[in-house]
Amino acid sequence: MDAKQLQTYKQHNTLLSQFIVRLSAFYEGFSDKVDSELQILRGHLSGTPNFTLATVSINKLNSALQHQELTLKKYSIETVALLESATKRLQKVVFEDEVLQKRATQQLITLNQPVGDIFSIYKLFQQAIELHHAALASSAASELEAGKNKGEAPALENSKESNKDNTVNPLYKSILEELNQLIASYAQRQPDDCQLVDIQKKLTEGMSEDQLLKSCVVILRMIVQDAMAEASLTGKVIQSLHNSIGKMGGDIQLSMENSRTQFEQRQVGNAQLQSHIESIEEAVSHSDSLESLKEHTQFCVQNIASTLNEQAQLDSQGQASLMGLLGSMQSRIEQLQKQTLTYKKKLAEQMMLSQTDPLTRLPNRQAYNEKLSKAVQSWQDNGDDLAVAVIDIDHFKSINDRFGHAAGDKTLQVVGKNLKQQLTENTFMARWGGEEFVLLLPGMNKQKVISLLETMRTKLASLPFKFKQEKVTITASFGASFFNKGDTPDAVFERADNLLYQAKNSGRNRVITDRDE
């Protein structure tokens, strides 16, 4: 290699070293391990490069970055899921603004596309922030307009007026819905409770944040009292079981001791009988007089009879004692069985209550999750079709606003009952929360699913609702998604939920599935 080539080679090495140093700055902050090794690499390449040591650092970095690839993918997936969840919550809050609804729907479609790199996530964050800013601006404008119409200044976010507007404070709305369900559950069991009656009245009329907080405290106290009562009952049953087992153990030990004593006494009696028999045999062998043999034999026979009689008495006493112990044990077992059956019945009732929505009397989300777990296992084993459908009542908020929460509750009850009447064998429906219901549809292909959901939709739309002498048509939107290989239950539900919002944005009162052509 001549001097010119050597000089060119050195220049290229210097240029490459500088490029690597600048490029390494891009990865700063990725992880402590990578940062530390990058700093060492820059030291080897700065000034006069030491390529031998730099090669060692590069090999370490290659290994570290390969192991970090899965972490970066996981971070990307979790971040996109977080953005998707936030967009869906926002979509529910701004459902009256069609422009924002379309933007939110487009954002969800984008979020469902594969994410190639971390820069794509940055762009998704930008879009999500812009969408949330637009929603806040729209909400503020609506609030300002409402204030102008009333001749008032815009209400503060934490004032009582803002608390009455569920669209301004979604957290307030969510807590209010949960409180409504809890109150309904306790009111059924305690219809004369003054506190519950007062809270129900305030829920109908509207609550401030302070009233909502106090009501939550009341319910929390009731939940704690129930938990303590349940713990007390459980403790009593366990203690009773412990006592009964202890007594039965004592009875068994006593029975064993009595049996051992009887066995020892029988052995003594048998020895005495053997002795008397041997005495007779000896008398027969050595007696010289028939008269003395007769007397001796009579004496031994009397002793044998006496010994047998004593043994019979001991056997009778032992039998009576054993029967007494067995009777006592049987009595305790029967008592324990009654207590256990009572406790089992109470547990079954509590299980039923915990899996039943108190307002609609339909299964709740907990019951759905248990049913879903079994259905997914069956789907994985057999490969039959399995679909999830989400149902949402159209314009439900307007019913509450125009006719009151009592009318809203009645609507949920009637809609739930009507939808349940259309269910076929093996299908399952639960109330998901608010005005949403969820369906589990095992063993049904696309045609059967669409046929069932369309029947539900048309039957519901034909129901004759009437509030305050005003006839109202109630409709619902449906979104359904089928399980595919590799799907998780959450992924299928999210797809069904997205399809539901597509149905909403397409005019409501319609069915959309992910197998529609």
N, C-alpha and C positions, 0 to 999 in steps of 0.2 A: 504494500500500500504506500503510494507516494505521499509527499507532504501535503499536496493540495487535497487529496482524498481524505487524509487524516483530519485536516482542518474542517472540511465539510462535515465529516462524521461528528466531530466535537460540537460544531454549531447545531447540528440536528439533535444531538443529545441534550444540549443546553436548552434548546427550544422545547423539546418534549418534556424535560424536567419542569420548566416553567409552566407549561400547560397543565401538567399533572398537579402541580402545587395549586394553581388557580382553580382547577376543576374539583379538587378535594374540598375546597371551601364550601362547595354546594351541599355536601353531606353533613356539615356541622350541625349538631343538635339531633342527629338521627338516633344515636345511642351513646352512652358513656364509653363503651368499649370501642366503638368505631371512631369516636372523636379522639380518644387517646392514641389509637394506632395511626390515625391520619396525621396527628401532630408529630409523631415519630417519623413518619414517611416524609413530611415536609422538611424535617431536620436533615434527613439523609440526602434530599435532593436540592437543598438550598446551598448557595455558594458553590463549592466544588462537589458535584454529585458523587455519592458513594453507592454505586449501583448494586454492589454485593449486598449491603445492608438493606437497601431499598427493596431488593427482590424478596428478602425475608418478610419485610413489612407488607408488601403487596400480596404475598401468599396468605398471610394472616388475615388481611382485609378481605380477600376473596372468600375465605372460609367464613368470616363473620357475616359478610353480606349475603352469602348463600343461606345461612341460618336465619337471617333477618327477613328473608323474602316472604315466608309464611306470616310473620308478624305484620308486615306491611299489607298483605292481602287481607288479613283479619281486620286490621285497622280500617281499610277501605270499605269492607263489607259492613262493619259496625257503624261507620260514619254515614254511609248511604242509608242504612236502616233508620238511624236517628233522624236524618233529614226527611225521610219518607214519613215517619211517625209525626214529626212536627208539622209537615205540610197537611197531613190528614186532619190533625186537630184544628189547624187554621181553616181548612175547608169547611169544617162543621160550624165554625164560628161565623164565617162570612158567606153563608149559603144564600143570602138574599142579594148579594152583589154578583151579577152574572159575569161581569168582566173578570173579577178576581177568581170566581169559580173556574172559568176557562183557563186562567193562568195557573191555578193550583192543579187542575187536571193535567195540563201540559207538563207541569213540573213533575207530577207523579209518573207520567209516561217516560219522561227523561230519566228519572231515578230508577226505573225498572230496566234500563238499558245497561249493558256491561260497562264497567268503569275500567278504562285502560291504564291510567296512571294517576299519580297523586295530583297532577295539575288539573285533571278533570274534576277531582273532588273540590279543588279550590274554586273552579268555575261554578260547580253546583252550590257551594256555600254562598257565592255571590248572588246567584239567582234566588236562593231561599231568603237571604237577607233583604233583597229588593222586594220580594213578594210580601214579606212580613212588614216592611216599611209601608208599602202600599196599603196593606190591610189596616195598619195603625192609622194612617192618614184618612182612610175611608171611615173608620170607626169614629175618629175625632170629628170629621165633617158631619157625620150623622148625629153625633151628640150635640154639636153646635147648632145644627138645624133644629133639633128637637127643643133645645133651650130657647131658640128664637121664637118658635111657634108658641111656646108657653109664656113668652115674655120674661124669661129668666136667664141668668148667666149660666154658662155651661157647668154642669155638675162635676164636682171633684170625683176622682176615681174611687176614693174610699168613702164617699158619702152614702147616706141611706138611699138616695135616688138612684145612684149608679148600681147599688146592690139589687134594686128591683128590676133592672134591665139585664137579663141573663146573657144577652149577646155581648155586653160590654165586659163582663167578668165571667169567662168560661169556668174558672175554678169554683166560683160561687154556684154556678148552675150545676156543676158536677156534684158538689157537696150536698146541694139541695135535693138532687135526685136520690142520692144514697140515703139521706135522712128520711125522705118520703118513704122509701122501701122499709127501712128499719122501724119507723113509726107504725106503718101499716102492720108489720109483723107483731109488734108488741101490743098494738091496739086490739088485735083479735083475741089475744090471751088476757088482756086486762082492759076491757071496754069501759070500766068505771073509774079508771085512773085519771084524776083531775089534771095532772101534769101533761099526760098524753093528749087529752082532749084539748087543752090549751095550745099545745104545740101544733096539733093538726089544724086548729083554727088559724093560727098565725101563718102556717105554711100556705093555707088557702089565700089569706089576705096579702101575704108578702112579708118578708123578714129583713131586718137590717143585719149587718154583719155581727153586731153585738148580740142580737137575739139568736142568730144562727149559732154562734159560739156557745151561748148558754144552753141552747137546746141540745147541742152535741154533747155537752157535759152531762146533761140529764140522761141521755141515751147511754153514754159510757158507764154511768153509775149502774144502770139497769143491766148492762152486759156483764159488769163485774159481779153484781149480785147473783145473776144467773150462773156465772162461772163458779162462784163460791158455793152456791147451792148444789150444783152438779158435783163439785169436788167433795162436798159433805156427804152427798148420797153415795158417791163412789167409795168414799172412805168407810161409810157404814156397811156397805155390802162386803167390802174386802175384809173389814174387821169381823163381820158375822161369819164369813167364810173361814177366816183364820180360827175363830173360836170353835166353830163346829168341827173343823178338822182336828183341832187340838183335843176336843172332847172325845171324838171318835178314836183318836190315837190312844187316849187314856183308857177308853173302853176296851180297845183291842189288846192293850197291854195287860189289863186286868183279866180279860178272858184267857190270855195265854198263861198267865200265872195260875189261874184256877185250873186250867187243863193240866199244867205241870203238877200241881198238888194232887189232883185226882189220879194222875198216872202213878205218882209215887205211892199213894194210898192203895191203889189197885195192886201194885207190886208187893206191898206188905201183905195184903189180903191173899194174894196168890201164894206167897211163901207160907202163910199160915195153913192154907188148904193143903199144900204139898206136905207140910209137916204132919197134919192130921192123917192124911192118906198113908204116909210112911209109917205112922204109929200103928194104924190098923194092920198093915202088912206085917209088921214086926210081931204084933200080938197073934196073928194067925199062925205065924211060923213057930212061935215059942210057947204059946199057951198050952197048959196041960189039962185045963178044965174048960169044958164048954160053957159053963156058967160065967166064969171070969172073962172068957173071950167075948161073951155076949154083953157083959157090963161095960167092958172096955170099948167095944165097938159102938154101943149106944152113946157113950160119953164123947167119942170122936165125932160121931154123926151130928150130935147136938152142937158141938163146936163148929163143924163145917156149916151147918145151917145158920148159926149165929154170924159167922164170917160172911156168908153169902148175903144175909139180910143187911148187914152193915154196908156191904158193897153196893147193894141195890139202893139203899138210902142215900149213900154218897153220890151215886150216879144220878138219882132223881134230883138231888139238890144242885148238882153241877149242871144238869139239863135246865132246871128252872132258872139258875143264875145266867146261863148262856142265853136262854130265850129272852130274859129280861134285858140283857145287854144288847142283843140284836134288835129288840123292840125299841129301845132307847135310840140306837143308831139309826133305825128306820125313821123314827119321828124327826130326828135332827136333819136327816137327808131330805125328807119331805118339806120341812120348814125352809131349808136352804134352797130347794128347788123353787118354792114359791117366791122367795126373795129374788132369786136369780131371774125368774121369768118376768117379775115386775120390773126389774132393772133392765132386762133385755127389751121389754116392751117400750120402756121410756127412752132407751137408746135408739130404738127403731123410729119412734116418734120424732126425736130430735134430729135423727138423720134425714127423715122425710122433710121436716121443717127447714133444715139447713140446705136442702136441695130443691126447695120450692119457692118460687117468687110469691111473696105474700099478696100482691095486688091482683095478678092475673091467675094465680094458682097453677101456673105452668112450671115445668122444671126451670131451674135457674142456670147460671153459668157454670157453677160447680158440678151440677148434674150433667150438663153438656160435656164438660171436660172428661168426666169418667166414661160417658157413653162413647165419646170420640176415641179415647184410648183403645177401647175394645174393638171399635169399628176399624181403626187403622191397623190393628194387629191382624184382624180377619182379612182385610184388604191385602196386607203383605203376604199372608199365608195362601190365600186363594186367588188373588189377582182379579177379583170382580171389580166392577166399576164402583167408585165411591165419590160422592160430590158433597160440597158444602154450599148452602145458599144463605144469603143475608137479606133480610127484609126490613125496610124502613118506611114508616107511615109518612105519606106526603103532607107537607104543610101542617105538621102536628103543632108547631109553636103557635100558629094562628088560632088553633082551637083553644089552647090555654089562654091566649091573650083575649080572645073575643068572648068566650063562654066560661072561663074560670078553670082552675085546676081540677075541680070535681068532675067537670065534663071531660077533661083530658084523661082522668083516671078511668072513667066509665068507657071512654073510647078504647083505651088499651085493653080493658077487660073484654069488651065485645069483639074487638079485632082478634085478640088472642084465642077466644072461644071459636070464632068462625074459621080461623086458619087451622086450628086443631081438628075441626070436623072434616077437613079435606085430606087429612093425612092418610096414607095407605099403610099396609102392613110393613113393619120394620123401619118405617121412617120415624124421625124423632125431631121434636121442636122444643126450643127453650127461649125464654126471654133473655136477650143479651144485655139489655139495659136501656133506659130511656124509652124511645119509641122503636127500638130495634129488636128483631127476633132473628134466631139462627136455626137453620134446618140441617139435619144430617140425613143424607140420602144414599144408603148403601144398596148395591145391586141394581142400580137404575142407569140405563144408558141415556144418551142425550135426548132422544125423543120422549122418553118417559119423564125425565126431569122437567123438560119444557112443558109437557102436557100437564103435569101436576102443578107447576108454578103458575101457568096460565089459568088453570081452574081456580086456584087460590085468588089470583088477581081479579078475575071477573066476578067471582062470588062476592068478594069484599066490596067491589065497586057498586054492586047492586043492593047492598044493605041499606035499609031506610033509616038513616040517622036523622034525629031531630033535636035541636038545642034551642031552648027559649022560643018555641013555636017556629023556628027556622029550620028548613030542611037542608041537610048538608051531605054532600057525597064524599065519602072517605076512600082514598086510593092508597096504594103502596107501590114502591119500586123494589125490584128484585135483582140481585146479582148472584150468579152461581159459578163455581169453579170445580173442576174435576181433579182428583189426585192423579199425578203422573209419577213415573219412576223417579225416585230420589227426592220427591217432595216431602217437606215437613208440614205438619198441621198448621203452623203459623203462616207458612208461605201460601198455602191454599186459601186460608181465611183472608189474608191480605189481598189476594187476587180477587176473591169474591167481593170484598169490600170495595175495591177499585171499580169493579164492574157495576156495583150498586150505584156508585157516584156517577158513572157514565150514564146509567139509566136516569138518574136525577137530572143530569145536565142535558139529556136528550129529550126532556119534556115530562119526565116522571110517568108513573102508572104504566110501567113496562118491565119486561123480563129480558135480561142480557146474560148470556153465559159465555165462557171462554171456548166453547165449541161451536159458537154461531158462525155460519159461513159469511 
